[in-house]
Amino acid sequence: MKHLLSTKELSRDDALLLLDTAEDMARVDQQEVRRLPALRGITVVNLFYEDSTRTRISFEAAEKRLSADVINFAAKGSSVSKGESLKDTAQTLRAIGADAVVIRHPSTGAPQLLAERGWINTPILNAGDGMHEHPTQALLDAFTMRRRLHGVDGARGRDLDGVHVVIVGDILHSRVARSNVWLLTTLGARVTLVAPPTLLPADTSVWPAAITHDLDAALADAPDAVMLLRIQTERMHDAYFPNPREYARLWGLGEERFRALPGRTMVMHPGPMNRGLEIASVAADSPQSTVLEQVANGVSVRMAALYLLCSGPREGDER
């Protein structure tokens, strides 16, 4: 792998390599000194054109645990806010000696553009682009599922063959949903998407997932995991559902729906959560919830991605 841009392009072997390497990285958290020298002398730039808390902090923690030098670049208050193009920003990063770029951008395809145009010859890691993909989120979700299903000691080398995952909510605006559909399918899982008609893309015919508007019918199939998605009001300019109460009644994991789930069913959410809308507190705070595990596992997964992309020589690098 030269870059990590999309889960759609990941092979099963590459996905398992990332997940198994993340298992190695998770052991660092158990050490007295939670740091490896793997990326000592490597400069990683976190190039965030969108506000972020969990993803940015998780990447920064991963970079520092690998002993990389970290530069945080926020678009607000920078030359970007004065109109600087992505090309000029990339060339500036190249000039200061960036060895890898983690990019989060509101425009679909921005990380791909950065990787293909040759403005900077470094590994590019997509931390979320528009309504396209968020590959490391999907990887940490799969990592969390493997550990819950097979245990910490039994997860290595295991895929998700036969696992049924129900993803519920704002599919239309969710890059998390898109990345999970492709990755989970590659790993052998069966995916069901549940949403109101207004929160589904116009064409899902090429998506390897079942589609339904009926959450209760999907949950009746006793899924192994239910993933609730945040309602992304910041991307909505129209009324996609009548009101929050109606959404919670039809598509939220309220207490009654949660109590009816099998005890083995994982309850997942990429965060931040809108409690009482997508998910009830009784579900979010239950032993079945993996929300905090997902946050913790994100550091290990991002360490794995950075290590695999940055620890070897790069073709054509003249520096």
N, C-alpha and C positions, 0 to 999 in steps of 0.2 A: 504493500500500500504506500502510495506517495502522499495521499491526502485522505481525510475523512469528511466527505461532503454529504453523503446520503446513505441510508440503509438499503435503499433499493438496489444499489450497485454492489453491496457486500455479498460475497459468497458465503456459504455455510462454514467453510473452513476458516475464512477470515473472521467471521463473527465469533466462532468458538475460540479462535486464538485470542481475540480481544477479551472475551469473557474469562478464559482460563488465566490470562495474564493479570486480569483484575483480581483474581483469587490470590495470586502472588502478592499483588500490591496491598491487598487487604490485611496481610500479615504485618505490614509496616506499622499499622495502627496499634498493634499489640506490643510493639517494641518500646523499650524505655526511651530511646531517641527515635522519634517518628520521622526519619529522614533517610533517604538514599542518595548516594553521590552520582546517580545514573546520568543526570543532565547538567552536571557541573560545567560551567563555562558556556552553556546554551542560554540564549536570550529569547524569551517568549513574550510576544506582545498580545495583550488582550484588547482587541479592537471592537469596542461595543458602541454601535450606533443606536441601540435601543436600551432603555432602562432595564436593569436586571439585578436581582439580589442573589438568588440561589445559584444560578448558573455561573455568574461571574466569580462569586466567592468560592464556589466549588472548584472551578478551574484554577483560581489563584492558589488555593490550598494544595491542589494536586501538583502544580508547578513548583511550589516551595518545598514540598515533601520530596521532590526529585532533585532538589538543589539547583533548580534553574534560576536565572536572573529574570525578574518579572517587571514588565512595563505595562501599566494600565492606561489605556487611551480611551477616553470617553469623548463622544462626538460633541456633546454640549460643552460650550466654553472653549472648544478647540478651533483650529483653522477650518474644520469641516463646517462649523456654523457660519463661517464667512464665505462658504461656497466652494471650498476645495473639493476636487473630484476624488473618487476612489482610486483612480490611477495615480494621481499626485501623492495621495496619502501613502499608497503602497510603495512608491518609489522613495518617499521620505523614510519609511521604515527600513527599506533595503539599505539606504545610505547610512543609517545609524547602526546597522549590523544585526537586524532581527534574524533569528534562526528558525522561528515558527510563528505563525499568526493564528490566533483564535478569534473568529469574527462572528458577531451577531449583528444582523442587518434587517431593516424592515422590508427590503426589496427581495423578492424571490429570485434566486440565481446569483446573488452577489458573491457568495463564496466560490461558486463555480467559475464566475468571471475572473476572480482574483487568481484562481488556480490555473486557468487556461491561457490568460493573456501574457503571462511571462513578465509582469511588472515587478514581481518579487519571486525569487527562486527558493521558496521555503515550503515546508508542509503547511497546508491550510486545514484548520479544523473548524467545521461548521457548528456554531453554538446557537443556531436558529436563524433561518432566513425567511422572512415574510410568512406566507401561509404554505410554505413548501415542506421543510424538514427540520428535525432536531435530533440528529443521530445519537448523540451521547445520552440523551434522555431515554430513548428507546433501549439502548444498551444497558443502562442502569436498571431499567424496568425488568428486562429479561434476566439480568444478573440477580435481582431481588427475587424473581419468581423461581429461578433455579435453586437458590438457597432455601427458600421456604419449602419447596417440593422435595428436595433431595438432601437437605441438611448442608451445613458448611463443609463437612468433610466428604460429602458424596456428590457435590455439584460439579466438580471438575470433569470436563469432557462430555457432559450431558447436554442434550438439546432439549427442546420442549415438545417433543413428538406426542401428539394426542391431547395436549393441554388445550382447554377451551377458555378463551379470554373474551369477555364482553366489555366493549369500550362505549361509554355513554356520554352524550352531551353535545357540545359545540364542535362537531366534526368539521364543519365548513371552514372554520378559522384555525383549526388545530394542526400545527406542524407535528405535535407530539403524536396525534392519531395517525397521521400519514407515515411517520417513521416506524411506529409500532406495527402497523399493518404489514409493511414489507419485511421487517426483521422477524416478527413472530412467525410469519408464514415460512420464511426461509428456515427457521429453526423447527418447523414441523407443527406449530400450533394452529388451532382453528380460531378464527376471529369473527365475532359478531359485532357490528356497529349499530348502536341504537341512538336515535335522535328524532326530533320533530322534523317534518319534511323541509322546513325553512332553514334548518341548520345542517343540511346535507349538501355536498357539492352537486351541481347539476348532472354530472356524469360520473358514476362510480363503477361503470361496466368493466373497467380493466383492473379494479381493485380486487385482490384475492380475499374477499370478506363477504359474509352474509350481511344483508341490510334489513333492518326492521324499525318500525316506529313504536313497537309495543315492548316496553321494558319488562313488564311482568312475564310476558311469554318468553323473553330471553333468559330471565332469571329462573324460570321454571325448569330450564335445562341443566340446573345445578352446575354453573361454570366453576372453573378452578380459580378464576380471578375476575373481579369487576373493577374496571378502571373508570373513575369519574373524571370528567374534564371540566376545567374552569370555563364559565361563561365569559367570553372575552368582549366585554362591553366597549372597550376602547377601540375595537375594530368594527363595531356595529354602528351603522348610520340609519338603520330602519328598525321597525318593530318586528323582531323575529319570533316572538311568542307573546300571548296576550298580557301576562304580568308574571312577576316572580312566583307568586303563590301557585298559579296554574302550572308553571314549569316544574316547581318542586313536587306538586301532586302527581304529575304524569311521568316525569323523567328524573326525579331526585331519588337518591337512596335515603329515604326517611327511615324512622325507627321501625315501622311495621315491616317494610321490605327487608331491612337488615336482619331483623329477628327471624325472618323466614329462610334466610340463606343457610346452607350447610355450614357447620363449624369450620370446615377446611377451606372455605372460599376466602381468598385474599381480597381485601378492600384496598384499592390503590388510588392515588391522586398525585399528579405531578406538582401541584401547588402553584400559586397560593390558593387555598381553599375558600370558597364562599359557603361557610357553614349555614345550614338551614335552607340553602338553595340547591346545590348539587349533592350535598352530603350532610347528614345529621351528625351532631357531635357524638352521639352514642356509637356511631359507626367509625368516625374518624379517630376516636380515642380507644377503640376496642383492641383486644389482643389480635384480632384478625386484620387490623390495619397495618399496612407496611409503609405508611407515609414517612415516618422518621427514618426507617431503614433505607428508603429510596434516597433520601438526602445524604445519609452517611455513605451509602454505596456509590453515589455519584462521584465522590472523590477517588475511590479506587478505580472506577471505570475510566475516569479522565486521566488518571495517572497511567493506566495501561495504554490508552490511545496516544498520549504524549510520548511515552517511552518507545512504543513500536514505531512511531513516525519520526522521532527525532534522534534516536540513539545510534543510527547507522549513517554511513556516508550518503550524500545526495548527488545524483548525476548532474553534471554540468555546473556544480557549485565551484566558483573560482576563488571564493574567499578562503 
